[in-house]
Amino acid sequence: MSSTTAACIPEELREAADDLSNSSVPTENRQSADTAPAATEQASTAPHATSSVFSRDQDAPVHVVPMRVIHRPLPSELDEAKVLAFMDEMRAGDVFTPIEVIKVRAPLKANPAAGVQTFYFAMGGCHRYEATKRLKLESIRARIIEVPPASMRVYLGAGSPF
């Protein structure tokens, strides 16, 4: 993993990212901060939508997050044509707006004695997430927003693991 990529990955995700670096996936099929430095720079100066329910801080850093740590607890309503178009654009090397990944730190309700666990949820960006998943890319660009467990319980209801 390059030093630029390492700087973009939160400490608790570095082990998963190291696994990506050592994987058999060809480098050109991996998404990383190294593949689009101009897009990262532009993201900090361009005007941003303020549609997140969890955060209005659109200047949060963009991270490279392993897909395998992200959970999508709610079913997505997908426009198949849009997913296929995104897949084509990703194959062509286009860099997409980062998705928002919600980070929650809490003990499991099934085993609170096990200590605090870290959970990552993607609640939006369903077309970008699905296109990335179908292309079997191992990571996705994301802004990580830390949220208190009580805020996520509202969305997860009885299915909340914490």
N, C-alpha and C positions, 0 to 999 in steps of 0.2 A: 504494500500500500504506500502511495506517495505521501510526502509530508503535507501537501496541500489537502489531500483527501482526509488524512488523519485529523487535521485541524477542523474539518467540517463535521466530524462524527463525535457525538456526545460520548463521554468516557464509558458509560455503561453499555454502549453499543459497539465499542472497539473490537471486542472479541468476535462478535458476529461479523463485523466488517473484515477482520483478518481472515476469517473463513472464506469470505468472498474473494479476497486477494489470492488465496491459494486454491481456488476452485478450478474446475476444468472448463468453465464458461469462457469463450474467447473474449479478449479484452474489448473488442469493438462492440460486443453485445451487452456490456455492462454499462450502467449509468453511473457516473461519478461527477463530482464537482470539477475534476480535471477536464472533462469533455466540453465544458461550456463556461470558461471563466468570464467571457463577455456577458453572458446572460445573467450571471450572478451579480456582476457589477451593475448592470442595467436595472436589475430588480430593486436595488436599493435607492435608485434615483427616480424611477418611473412612478406615476401616481398609482395607488392601489385601491382596490375595492375594499370596503369594510363590512363584509358580509358574515364574518365569523361570529358565531354565537358566543364563543369562548374568549376571543381575544380581538382587540382592535389594533394590536401592535404588529403592523405589517412589515416593520423593519427588523423583525426577528430574523436571526441567521438561518440560512438554508443549509440543511444537513442531508447527507446521503444515508438513507435508512434501509436496512435489509428488509425485504418484503416479508420474510418469515417471522419477524417479530410483530408485525402489524396485524391487528384483529379488526374485522369488519362485522360488528355485532348486529347490524340492521341490514336487511336485504336491500339491494340496490334496484332501482327502476332504471333500466338501461335502454338507451336508444342504440340499437345494434349498428346502424349505419355510422353513428358517431364513434363508437368503439372501433369499428373497422377503419374509419378514416384516421383516428388517432394512431392505430397500429401502423398504418402506412407511413404517417408522418414521423413516428418514432424510428421506423426502419430507415427512413431517409436522413435521420440524424437531427431532426428538430428537437429543441429543448422546450419543455413545457413548464408552465407555472407550477411551482411546488404545491403539493397537497398539504393540508394541515393534518398533523398527527397529534392526537391528544395523549399526553403522558399523565398517568395517574399512579401515584405511589400509595399503596395501602396493603394491609394484611388480608389474606384470603379469608372470607367468612367461614369457609369449611374447615380452616386450620389456622386460626389467628395466632397460635403459639409459634408458627413457623417464621414469623417476622414479616417485615414489609416487603412486598413484591412490587415490581414495576410493570405496568401494563401500557401498551401502545394501541390506540384505536384510531382508525380513519373513519370519520363520519361523513365527509364530503369527498369531492374529487373522484366520484365513483367511476367515471369514464376513463380518466387517466390511470386510476388504480387497475381497472379491469384490463385495459390495453397493455399495461406493464405486466400484469399477471399472465395474460394469454401469450405474450411474447417470451415468457419465462425469464424475464430480466430479474436479476437477484436483488436489485435495489431501486429505490425511487427517491427523487428529490422531495424534501418535505421541510416545512416549518414545524418545529416541535413546540407545542403549547402545553405547559403544565397546568393541570386543573385539579381542584380538590375532589376527593372521592364523592362527596355529597352531590356535587354538580353533575357528575357522570351517572350517578344512581337514578337521577331524574330521567335520563334517556334509556338506560338499560333496564330499569324496573327490577322485577324479580330475577331476571337473568344476570344481574350484576354479580361478579365473582367476589366483590369486596363489600 
